[in-house]
Amino acid sequence: MKITVIGTGYVGLVTGACLADVGIEVSCVDIDHKKIDGLKNGILPIYEPGLKDIVLRNFEKGRLHFTTDLSEGIKGSAAAFIAVGTPPGEDGSADLQYVLAVAKSIGQCMEDYLVVITKSTVPVGTAEKVRGAVASTLDARGVFFGFDVASNPEFLKEGAAIEDFMKPDRIVVGVDSEQAQKTLDKLYRPFTLNSHPVIFMDIKSAEMTKYAANAMLATKISFMNDIANLCEKMGADVNWVRKGIGSDPRIGNKFIYPGIGYGGSCFPKDVKALARTGRENGHTMRILEAVEQVNDAQKSVLYNKINAYFGGDLRDKTVAFWGLSFKPNTDDMREAPSIVLANLLTQAGAHVRAYDPVAMEEAKHDLGDTITYCVSDTDAVQGADALALITEWSEFKVPDWEKLGATMNTKVVFDGRNLYRSSILAEAGFDYYGIGMGENIAEKA
């Protein structure tokens, strides 16, 4: 079986590489010549643990191909995945121009029956627009090849995408024809053999499932952050609250860790897009609008704590950042809380010295030379007046506080992920401030 994946970004490259790894012939197509040339030479455009090994292995074995020629890539394929970006517009709606451009290109190149599958995160109703774009292009060519459209949303976690793809909780597929279902059933048979469920449903329900899943996870995060902020005012400890509610199986212990807000390529834009879809259909998504408001405010929480600690005067203070990416095990800086915090600090006259194991090159696209990029975590804290833990990378988990304290001007830690124990830092002479732990810096300042 041969398939084509159009788009070699995060979703497209992971999809193509993992399908090749189970024995399917895959052609990955992208209009970016530099990206395709890089992939042919083992240079990946993204960082994802384990992905490079899979790409190299399957490219060498001839199961994974890279090309800028869609006609070449799609020839002989049973299915074509559309895996291009759907960035949010100014009004929060998903921008479908790239998806529909690919659909038209497919119509220009296909020479036989094909299942056209939207893998990109798209609003409900997009499949019909894709169908129309393919059909109108075939009409303009004066030819007709049978085709079906399907929806197969991705549920990949950045930093754990390979595991998620190879051992999925579920595979959601929206179809409206028996032939399309047979094609997708054959495609995912290697996964069903290992008891990973494929859930077939109608196309609109599949499109909605993706948005509903991300919106639910974002809601859990914002809810817990709201609880954490109340805990601080009431003198409660959100860490105990989290353990108490997480032991209830109806709630569970996933996505209830308080922090400095969610970021990345999915949650922010999907919450915005679903809220926008609601408004367009005369239904206000009141919970999601609150989720977004809470998250936007949460990205300023560490700044408020730092500013209060120094009495509202941050001029010439140096703040060390540990981590820049929105989460560990990725270099993704999209909507990262670190961007908001860095901008607020520099606008207040502070200096930022940052270290991240993999995301510093990406961070330069957003922060430029407004901050200093350091070669290590210990380098970042040299002469710092405060340390802010932004991203919970493993290498930050057990620092030598005595050694670090000796290099800092002021021994204070602002923990945006509740990674550390206040008792351990107190023994080393540090002031410690986490999220939702009952302290009120404004009163102590």
LUMTORTI-199019 format. One record per residue (C-alpha): residue number from 1; x negated, y, z. Coordinates in steps of 0.05 Angstrom, whole numbers, plus 5000, padded with zeros to 4 digits. Example, Ala and Ser with C-alpha at 12.3 -4.5 7.8 and 13.67 -1.06 7.14 Angstrom:
2
{num 1	xx 4754	yy 4910	zz 5156}
{num 2	xx 4727	yy 4979	zz 5143}
***
This chain:
445
{num 1	xx 5000	yy 5000	zz 5000}
{num 2	xx 4975	yy 5069	zz 4983}
{num 3	xx 4999	yy 5135	zz 5013}
{num 4	xx 4981	yy 5208	zz 5005}
{num 5	xx 4972	yy 5258	zz 5061}
{num 6	xx 4974	yy 5331	zz 5040}
{num 7	xx 4939	yy 5376	zz 5089}
{num 8	xx 4875	yy 5358	zz 5127}
{num 9	xx 4887	yy 5398	zz 5190}
{num 10	xx 4900	yy 5367	zz 5258}
{num 11	xx 4962	yy 5327	zz 5241}
{num 12	xx 4943	yy 5309	zz 5170}
{num 13	xx 4873	yy 5285	zz 5185}
{num 14	xx 4893	yy 5244	zz 5245}
{num 15	xx 4951	yy 5213	zz 5207}
{num 16	xx 4909	yy 5196	zz 5146}
{num 17	xx 4850	yy 5168	zz 5185}
{num 18	xx 4892	yy 5125	zz 5231}
{num 19	xx 4935	yy 5096	zz 5175}
{num 20	xx 4871	yy 5079	zz 5138}
{num 21	xx 4845	yy 5045	zz 5200}
{num 22	xx 4902	yy 4994	zz 5198}
{num 23	xx 4887	yy 4976	zz 5126}
{num 24	xx 4928	yy 5026	zz 5085}
{num 25	xx 4895	yy 5062	zz 5027}
{num 26	xx 4900	yy 5136	zz 5040}
{num 27	xx 4886	yy 5198	zz 4998}
{num 28	xx 4880	yy 5262	zz 5038}
{num 29	xx 4891	yy 5323	zz 4996}
{num 30	xx 4875	yy 5396	zz 5012}
{num 31	xx 4868	yy 5459	zz 4970}
{num 32	xx 4808	yy 5481	zz 5012}
{num 33	xx 4747	yy 5458	zz 4973}
{num 34	xx 4700	yy 5473	zz 5030}
{num 35	xx 4740	yy 5430	zz 5078}
{num 36	xx 4744	yy 5371	zz 5029}
{num 37	xx 4669	yy 5376	zz 5013}
{num 38	xx 4655	yy 5376	zz 5087}
{num 39	xx 4698	yy 5315	zz 5100}
{num 40	xx 4663	yy 5277	zz 5045}
{num 41	xx 4598	yy 5292	zz 5081}
{num 42	xx 4623	yy 5273	zz 5150}
{num 43	xx 4637	yy 5344	zz 5173}
{num 44	xx 4705	yy 5349	zz 5207}
{num 45	xx 4744	yy 5415	zz 5211}
{num 46	xx 4770	yy 5400	zz 5281}
{num 47	xx 4745	yy 5369	zz 5345}
{num 48	xx 4784	yy 5308	zz 5370}
{num 49	xx 4753	yy 5252	zz 5411}
{num 50	xx 4743	yy 5189	zz 5369}
{num 51	xx 4767	yy 5219	zz 5303}
{num 52	xx 4700	yy 5227	zz 5270}
{num 53	xx 4683	yy 5153	zz 5279}
{num 54	xx 4748	yy 5132	zz 5247}
{num 55	xx 4741	yy 5180	zz 5189}
{num 56	xx 4669	yy 5159	zz 5174}
{num 57	xx 4685	yy 5085	zz 5180}
{num 58	xx 4744	yy 5085	zz 5133}
{num 59	xx 4712	yy 5133	zz 5083}
{num 60	xx 4652	yy 5086	zz 5078}
{num 61	xx 4698	yy 5026	zz 5069}
{num 62	xx 4736	yy 5061	zz 5013}
{num 63	xx 4803	yy 5063	zz 5047}
{num 64	xx 4802	yy 5138	zz 5061}
{num 65	xx 4794	yy 5187	zz 5003}
{num 66	xx 4788	yy 5263	zz 5002}
{num 67	xx 4807	yy 5306	zz 4942}
{num 68	xx 4832	yy 5374	zz 4922}
{num 69	xx 4869	yy 5344	zz 4862}
{num 70	xx 4941	yy 5326	zz 4882}
{num 71	xx 4953	yy 5291	zz 4816}
{num 72	xx 4894	yy 5245	zz 4830}
{num 73	xx 4914	yy 5235	zz 4903}
{num 74	xx 4987	yy 5220	zz 4891}
{num 75	xx 4977	yy 5171	zz 4834}
{num 76	xx 5002	yy 5102	zz 4854}
{num 77	xx 5026	yy 5125	zz 4923}
{num 78	xx 5089	yy 5097	zz 4954}
{num 79	xx 5097	yy 5157	zz 5000}
{num 80	xx 5070	yy 5228	zz 5008}
{num 81	xx 5065	yy 5261	zz 5076}
{num 82	xx 5071	yy 5337	zz 5080}
{num 83	xx 5025	yy 5357	zz 5137}
{num 84	xx 5011	yy 5431	zz 5127}
{num 85	xx 5019	yy 5488	zz 5176}
{num 86	xx 5085	yy 5520	zz 5196}
{num 87	xx 5061	yy 5582	zz 5233}
{num 88	xx 5111	yy 5626	zz 5270}
{num 89	xx 5136	yy 5688	zz 5235}
{num 90	xx 5144	yy 5754	zz 5270}
{num 91	xx 5216	yy 5735	zz 5289}
{num 92	xx 5194	yy 5668	zz 5318}
{num 93	xx 5220	yy 5626	zz 5260}
{num 94	xx 5176	yy 5573	zz 5228}
{num 95	xx 5144	yy 5596	zz 5164}
{num 96	xx 5160	yy 5543	zz 5112}
{num 97	xx 5124	yy 5573	zz 5052}
{num 98	xx 5068	yy 5522	zz 5054}
{num 99	xx 5115	yy 5463	zz 5063}
{num 100	xx 5158	yy 5484	zz 5004}
{num 101	xx 5097	yy 5500	zz 4961}
{num 102	xx 5072	yy 5429	zz 4973}
{num 103	xx 5141	yy 5402	zz 4956}
{num 104	xx 5139	yy 5438	zz 4889}
{num 105	xx 5069	yy 5412	zz 4876}
{num 106	xx 5093	yy 5342	zz 4889}
{num 107	xx 5149	yy 5352	zz 4839}
{num 108	xx 5097	yy 5375	zz 4788}
{num 109	xx 5051	yy 5314	zz 4799}
{num 110	xx 5094	yy 5254	zz 4814}
{num 111	xx 5102	yy 5201	zz 4760}
{num 112	xx 5143	yy 5148	zz 4795}
{num 113	xx 5190	yy 5137	zz 4854}
{num 114	xx 5163	yy 5169	zz 4917}
{num 115	xx 5184	yy 5179	zz 4989}
{num 116	xx 5168	yy 5251	zz 5009}
{num 117	xx 5158	yy 5254	zz 5084}
{num 118	xx 5155	yy 5317	zz 5126}
{num 119	xx 5103	yy 5306	zz 5180}
{num 120	xx 5096	yy 5379	zz 5196}
{num 121	xx 5139	yy 5406	zz 5252}
{num 122	xx 5198	yy 5437	zz 5215}
{num 123	xx 5266	yy 5465	zz 5233}
{num 124	xx 5329	yy 5425	zz 5225}
{num 125	xx 5351	yy 5427	zz 5153}
{num 126	xx 5281	yy 5432	zz 5123}
{num 127	xx 5286	yy 5364	zz 5090}
{num 128	xx 5342	yy 5390	zz 5046}
{num 129	xx 5299	yy 5449	zz 5025}
{num 130	xx 5243	yy 5401	zz 5009}
{num 131	xx 5291	yy 5358	zz 4969}
{num 132	xx 5314	yy 5419	zz 4930}
{num 133	xx 5243	yy 5442	zz 4916}
{num 134	xx 5223	yy 5374	zz 4889}
{num 135	xx 5287	yy 5365	zz 4848}
{num 136	xx 5284	yy 5435	zz 4817}
{num 137	xx 5211	yy 5424	zz 4796}
{num 138	xx 5228	yy 5357	zz 4764}
{num 139	xx 5285	yy 5390	zz 4727}
{num 140	xx 5238	yy 5445	zz 4702}
{num 141	xx 5193	yy 5390	zz 4676}
{num 142	xx 5252	yy 5358	zz 4641}
{num 143	xx 5240	yy 5291	zz 4675}
{num 144	xx 5272	yy 5252	zz 4731}
{num 145	xx 5237	yy 5204	zz 4777}
{num 146	xx 5276	yy 5177	zz 4835}
{num 147	xx 5253	yy 5202	zz 4902}
{num 148	xx 5275	yy 5204	zz 4974}
{num 149	xx 5260	yy 5253	zz 5030}
{num 150	xx 5247	yy 5230	zz 5101}
{num 151	xx 5227	yy 5262	zz 5167}
{num 152	xx 5172	yy 5231	zz 5210}
{num 153	xx 5153	yy 5281	zz 5264}
{num 154	xx 5087	yy 5273	zz 5301}
{num 155	xx 5081	yy 5267	zz 5376}
{num 156	xx 5006	yy 5274	zz 5384}
{num 157	xx 4972	yy 5304	zz 5445}
{num 158	xx 4909	yy 5342	zz 5428}
{num 159	xx 4851	yy 5308	zz 5462}
{num 160	xx 4887	yy 5240	zz 5461}
{num 161	xx 4913	yy 5239	zz 5389}
{num 162	xx 4880	yy 5174	zz 5367}
{num 163	xx 4909	yy 5136	zz 5426}
{num 164	xx 4977	yy 5168	zz 5414}
{num 165	xx 4977	yy 5149	zz 5341}
{num 166	xx 4951	yy 5078	zz 5348}
{num 167	xx 4992	yy 5062	zz 5410}
{num 168	xx 5053	yy 5107	zz 5404}
{num 169	xx 5109	yy 5111	zz 5455}
{num 170	xx 5156	yy 5113	zz 5396}
{num 171	xx 5156	yy 5127	zz 5321}
{num 172	xx 5214	yy 5171	zz 5300}
{num 173	xx 5236	yy 5166	zz 5228}
{num 174	xx 5294	yy 5203	zz 5195}
{num 175	xx 5320	yy 5172	zz 5130}
{num 176	xx 5383	yy 5174	zz 5088}
{num 177	xx 5371	yy 5115	zz 5041}
{num 178	xx 5357	yy 5041	zz 5048}
{num 179	xx 5298	yy 5046	zz 5000}
{num 180	xx 5264	yy 5100	zz 5041}
{num 181	xx 5275	yy 5060	zz 5105}
{num 182	xx 5243	yy 4998	zz 5073}
{num 183	xx 5182	yy 5040	zz 5053}
{num 184	xx 5173	yy 5069	zz 5122}
{num 185	xx 5186	yy 5002	zz 5155}
{num 186	xx 5130	yy 4972	zz 5113}
{num 187	xx 5084	yy 5030	zz 5128}
{num 188	xx 5092	yy 5024	zz 5203}
{num 189	xx 5094	yy 4948	zz 5206}
{num 190	xx 5022	yy 4944	zz 5235}
{num 191	xx 5049	yy 4983	zz 5295}
{num 192	xx 5113	yy 4944	zz 5305}
{num 193	xx 5073	yy 4880	zz 5306}
{num 194	xx 5043	yy 4907	zz 5370}
{num 195	xx 5112	yy 4922	zz 5398}
{num 196	xx 5110	yy 4998	zz 5387}
{num 197	xx 5182	yy 5017	zz 5370}
{num 198	xx 5204	yy 5052	zz 5306}
{num 199	xx 5269	yy 5089	zz 5316}
{num 200	xx 5306	yy 5101	zz 5252}
{num 201	xx 5359	yy 5156	zz 5251}
{num 202	xx 5388	yy 5209	zz 5206}
{num 203	xx 5341	yy 5263	zz 5181}
{num 204	xx 5370	yy 5322	zz 5219}
{num 205	xx 5367	yy 5284	zz 5284}
{num 206	xx 5294	yy 5267	zz 5272}
{num 207	xx 5278	yy 5340	zz 5258}
{num 208	xx 5314	yy 5361	zz 5322}
{num 209	xx 5280	yy 5306	zz 5363}
{num 210	xx 5211	yy 5337	zz 5353}
{num 211	xx 5233	yy 5406	zz 5376}
{num 212	xx 5274	yy 5379	zz 5434}
{num 213	xx 5214	yy 5338	zz 5459}
{num 214	xx 5166	yy 5396	zz 5458}
{num 215	xx 5217	yy 5444	zz 5487}
{num 216	xx 5231	yy 5395	zz 5545}
{num 217	xx 5156	yy 5389	zz 5561}
{num 218	xx 5147	yy 5464	zz 5558}
{num 219	xx 5207	yy 5472	zz 5604}
{num 220	xx 5176	yy 5426	zz 5656}
{num 221	xx 5112	yy 5466	zz 5655}
{num 222	xx 5147	yy 5534	zz 5662}
{num 223	xx 5193	yy 5507	zz 5716}
{num 224	xx 5134	yy 5483	zz 5757}
{num 225	xx 5098	yy 5549	zz 5748}
{num 226	xx 5159	yy 5586	zz 5771}
{num 227	xx 5163	yy 5541	zz 5833}
{num 228	xx 5088	yy 5553	zz 5845}
{num 229	xx 5097	yy 5628	zz 5844}
{num 230	xx 5154	yy 5622	zz 5895}
{num 231	xx 5112	yy 5576	zz 5938}
{num 232	xx 5059	yy 5631	zz 5944}
{num 233	xx 5111	yy 5680	zz 5969}
{num 234	xx 5142	yy 5631	zz 6018}
{num 235	xx 5077	yy 5601	zz 6045}
{num 236	xx 5088	yy 5531	zz 6015}
{num 237	xx 5037	yy 5489	zz 5978}
{num 238	xx 5059	yy 5471	zz 5908}
{num 239	xx 5012	yy 5411	zz 5907}
{num 240	xx 5053	yy 5377	zz 5961}
{num 241	xx 5117	yy 5398	zz 5926}
{num 242	xx 5092	yy 5368	zz 5861}
{num 243	xx 5077	yy 5302	zz 5895}
{num 244	xx 5143	yy 5301	zz 5930}
{num 245	xx 5185	yy 5312	zz 5868}
{num 246	xx 5140	yy 5272	zz 5822}
{num 247	xx 5153	yy 5208	zz 5862}
{num 248	xx 5225	yy 5211	zz 5840}
{num 249	xx 5228	yy 5168	zz 5776}
{num 250	xx 5283	yy 5212	zz 5748}
{num 251	xx 5233	yy 5269	zz 5747}
{num 252	xx 5166	yy 5234	zz 5740}
{num 253	xx 5096	yy 5261	zz 5752}
{num 254	xx 5079	yy 5283	zz 5681}
{num 255	xx 5078	yy 5357	zz 5660}
{num 256	xx 5092	yy 5383	zz 5730}
{num 257	xx 5022	yy 5409	zz 5744}
{num 258	xx 5023	yy 5484	zz 5757}
{num 259	xx 4972	yy 5527	zz 5721}
{num 260	xx 4962	yy 5589	zz 5679}
{num 261	xx 5011	yy 5574	zz 5624}
{num 262	xx 5015	yy 5529	zz 5564}
{num 263	xx 4982	yy 5544	zz 5497}
{num 264	xx 4962	yy 5506	zz 5435}
{num 265	xx 4992	yy 5498	zz 5366}
{num 266	xx 5057	yy 5465	zz 5387}
{num 267	xx 5093	yy 5488	zz 5450}
{num 268	xx 5091	yy 5563	zz 5439}
{num 269	xx 5114	yy 5562	zz 5366}
{num 270	xx 5164	yy 5506	zz 5375}
{num 271	xx 5198	yy 5539	zz 5434}
{num 272	xx 5202	yy 5604	zz 5394}
{num 273	xx 5228	yy 5568	zz 5332}
{num 274	xx 5281	yy 5528	zz 5369}
{num 275	xx 5305	yy 5591	zz 5405}
{num 276	xx 5308	yy 5626	zz 5338}
{num 277	xx 5347	yy 5568	zz 5308}
{num 278	xx 5397	yy 5574	zz 5364}
{num 279	xx 5408	yy 5648	zz 5351}
{num 280	xx 5416	yy 5636	zz 5276}
{num 281	xx 5471	yy 5586	zz 5292}
{num 282	xx 5507	yy 5629	zz 5343}
{num 283	xx 5480	yy 5593	zz 5403}
{num 284	xx 5433	yy 5626	zz 5453}
{num 285	xx 5382	yy 5578	zz 5481}
{num 286	xx 5381	yy 5612	zz 5549}
{num 287	xx 5336	yy 5562	zz 5583}
{num 288	xx 5284	yy 5565	zz 5528}
{num 289	xx 5283	yy 5640	zz 5527}
{num 290	xx 5268	yy 5638	zz 5602}
{num 291	xx 5215	yy 5585	zz 5591}
{num 292	xx 5179	yy 5631	zz 5543}
{num 293	xx 5184	yy 5691	zz 5589}
{num 294	xx 5156	yy 5651	zz 5648}
{num 295	xx 5099	yy 5626	zz 5606}
{num 296	xx 5080	yy 5694	zz 5580}
{num 297	xx 5078	yy 5722	zz 5651}
{num 298	xx 5039	yy 5661	zz 5677}
{num 299	xx 4980	yy 5677	zz 5632}
{num 300	xx 4968	yy 5740	zz 5673}
{num 301	xx 4970	yy 5705	zz 5741}
{num 302	xx 4895	yy 5696	zz 5749}
{num 303	xx 4883	yy 5768	zz 5727}
{num 304	xx 4931	yy 5793	zz 5780}
{num 305	xx 4895	yy 5751	zz 5834}
{num 306	xx 4826	yy 5775	zz 5812}
{num 307	xx 4848	yy 5847	zz 5807}
{num 308	xx 4880	yy 5845	zz 5877}
{num 309	xx 4819	yy 5811	zz 5907}
{num 310	xx 4774	yy 5869	zz 5884}
{num 311	xx 4824	yy 5922	zz 5907}
{num 312	xx 4846	yy 5941	zz 5837}
{num 313	xx 4777	yy 5963	zz 5814}
{num 314	xx 4745	yy 5914	zz 5765}
{num 315	xx 4696	yy 5964	zz 5734}
{num 316	xx 4629	yy 5930	zz 5721}
{num 317	xx 4651	yy 5866	zz 5756}
{num 318	xx 4627	yy 5802	zz 5723}
{num 319	xx 4675	yy 5744	zz 5719}
{num 320	xx 4651	yy 5675	zz 5697}
{num 321	xx 4698	yy 5632	zz 5657}
{num 322	xx 4693	yy 5556	zz 5659}
{num 323	xx 4731	yy 5535	zz 5597}
{num 324	xx 4764	yy 5572	zz 5540}
{num 325	xx 4806	yy 5522	zz 5501}
{num 326	xx 4879	yy 5516	zz 5520}
{num 327	xx 4867	yy 5446	zz 5547}
{num 328	xx 4807	yy 5398	zz 5554}
{num 329	xx 4782	yy 5352	zz 5498}
{num 330	xx 4799	yy 5401	zz 5443}
{num 331	xx 4770	yy 5464	zz 5412}
{num 332	xx 4839	yy 5492	zz 5399}
{num 333	xx 4844	yy 5565	zz 5420}
{num 334	xx 4913	yy 5579	zz 5393}
{num 335	xx 4955	yy 5616	zz 5446}
{num 336	xx 4901	yy 5598	zz 5498}
{num 337	xx 4911	yy 5632	zz 5566}
{num 338	xx 4837	yy 5649	zz 5566}
{num 339	xx 4849	yy 5700	zz 5511}
{num 340	xx 4900	yy 5738	zz 5552}
{num 341	xx 4856	yy 5737	zz 5614}
{num 342	xx 4793	yy 5758	zz 5578}
{num 343	xx 4828	yy 5816	zz 5545}
{num 344	xx 4859	yy 5840	zz 5610}
{num 345	xx 4792	yy 5837	zz 5646}
{num 346	xx 4753	yy 5873	zz 5593}
{num 347	xx 4806	yy 5926	zz 5586}
{num 348	xx 4798	yy 5938	zz 5661}
{num 349	xx 4724	yy 5948	zz 5653}
{num 350	xx 4700	yy 5878	zz 5675}
{num 351	xx 4649	yy 5835	zz 5639}
{num 352	xx 4664	yy 5762	zz 5621}
{num 353	xx 4611	yy 5707	zz 5617}
{num 354	xx 4642	yy 5644	zz 5589}
{num 355	xx 4623	yy 5572	zz 5576}
{num 356	xx 4663	yy 5518	zz 5542}
{num 357	xx 4635	yy 5450	zz 5519}
{num 358	xx 4665	yy 5454	zz 5448}
{num 359	xx 4710	yy 5515	zz 5438}
{num 360	xx 4662	yy 5574	zz 5438}
{num 361	xx 4656	yy 5579	zz 5363}
{num 362	xx 4732	yy 5579	zz 5357}
{num 363	xx 4738	yy 5629	zz 5413}
{num 364	xx 4695	yy 5678	zz 5374}
{num 365	xx 4751	yy 5684	zz 5322}
{num 366	xx 4797	yy 5712	zz 5377}
{num 367	xx 4750	yy 5746	zz 5425}
{num 368	xx 4691	yy 5765	zz 5381}
{num 369	xx 4635	yy 5798	zz 5419}
{num 370	xx 4680	yy 5825	zz 5475}
{num 371	xx 4653	yy 5770	zz 5521}
{num 372	xx 4586	yy 5736	zz 5531}
{num 373	xx 4580	yy 5663	zz 5510}
{num 374	xx 4535	yy 5622	zz 5555}
{num 375	xx 4496	yy 5558	zz 5544}
{num 376	xx 4521	yy 5522	zz 5606}
{num 377	xx 4568	yy 5527	zz 5665}
{num 378	xx 4510	yy 5546	zz 5711}
{num 379	xx 4488	yy 5599	zz 5662}
{num 380	xx 4557	yy 5630	zz 5662}
{num 381	xx 4558	yy 5641	zz 5738}
{num 382	xx 4490	yy 5675	zz 5741}
{num 383	xx 4502	yy 5742	zz 5775}
{num 384	xx 4578	yy 5733	zz 5772}
{num 385	xx 4624	yy 5768	zz 5821}
{num 386	xx 4677	yy 5714	zz 5811}
{num 387	xx 4687	yy 5646	zz 5778}
{num 388	xx 4752	yy 5631	zz 5741}
{num 389	xx 4767	yy 5558	zz 5724}
{num 390	xx 4807	yy 5561	zz 5660}
{num 391	xx 4803	yy 5492	zz 5628}
{num 392	xx 4796	yy 5428	zz 5669}
{num 393	xx 4739	yy 5396	zz 5630}
{num 394	xx 4710	yy 5335	zz 5665}
{num 395	xx 4642	yy 5366	zz 5672}
{num 396	xx 4671	yy 5420	zz 5717}
{num 397	xx 4703	yy 5373	zz 5766}
{num 398	xx 4647	yy 5363	zz 5818}
{num 399	xx 4602	yy 5425	zz 5818}
{num 400	xx 4544	yy 5436	zz 5866}
{num 401	xx 4576	yy 5494	zz 5904}
{num 402	xx 4515	yy 5508	zz 5947}
{num 403	xx 4472	yy 5516	zz 5885}
{num 404	xx 4523	yy 5557	zz 5848}
{num 405	xx 4536	yy 5602	zz 5907}
{num 406	xx 4463	yy 5621	zz 5911}
{num 407	xx 4466	yy 5650	zz 5841}
{num 408	xx 4531	yy 5690	zz 5848}
{num 409	xx 4540	yy 5761	zz 5874}
{num 410	xx 4607	yy 5743	zz 5907}
{num 411	xx 4626	yy 5673	zz 5927}
{num 412	xx 4698	yy 5669	zz 5904}
{num 413	xx 4734	yy 5620	zz 5858}
{num 414	xx 4800	yy 5630	zz 5822}
{num 415	xx 4824	yy 5561	zz 5803}
{num 416	xx 4874	yy 5563	zz 5746}
{num 417	xx 4885	yy 5488	zz 5746}
{num 418	xx 4884	yy 5471	zz 5821}
{num 419	xx 4824	yy 5427	zz 5807}
{num 420	xx 4786	yy 5440	zz 5871}
{num 421	xx 4798	yy 5431	zz 5946}
{num 422	xx 4797	yy 5495	zz 5986}
{num 423	xx 4766	yy 5459	zz 6046}
{num 424	xx 4705	yy 5439	zz 6006}
{num 425	xx 4694	yy 5509	zz 5980}
{num 426	xx 4705	yy 5539	zz 6049}
{num 427	xx 4648	yy 5495	zz 6075}
{num 428	xx 4603	yy 5525	zz 6021}
{num 429	xx 4624	yy 5595	zz 6041}
{num 430	xx 4671	yy 5608	zz 5983}
{num 431	xx 4737	yy 5644	zz 5982}
{num 432	xx 4786	yy 5601	zz 5942}
{num 433	xx 4850	yy 5619	zz 5906}
{num 434	xx 4891	yy 5569	zz 5866}
{num 435	xx 4961	yy 5569	zz 5838}
{num 436	xx 5021	yy 5564	zz 5885}
{num 437	xx 4983	yy 5551	zz 5950}
{num 438	xx 5016	yy 5601	zz 5996}
{num 439	xx 4961	yy 5654	zz 5996}
{num 440	xx 4976	yy 5728	zz 5983}
{num 441	xx 4913	yy 5764	zz 5963}
{num 442	xx 4948	yy 5831	zz 5960}
{num 443	xx 4962	yy 5828	zz 6035}
{num 444	xx 4891	yy 5805	zz 6050}
{num 445	xx 4857	yy 5857	zz 6007}
***
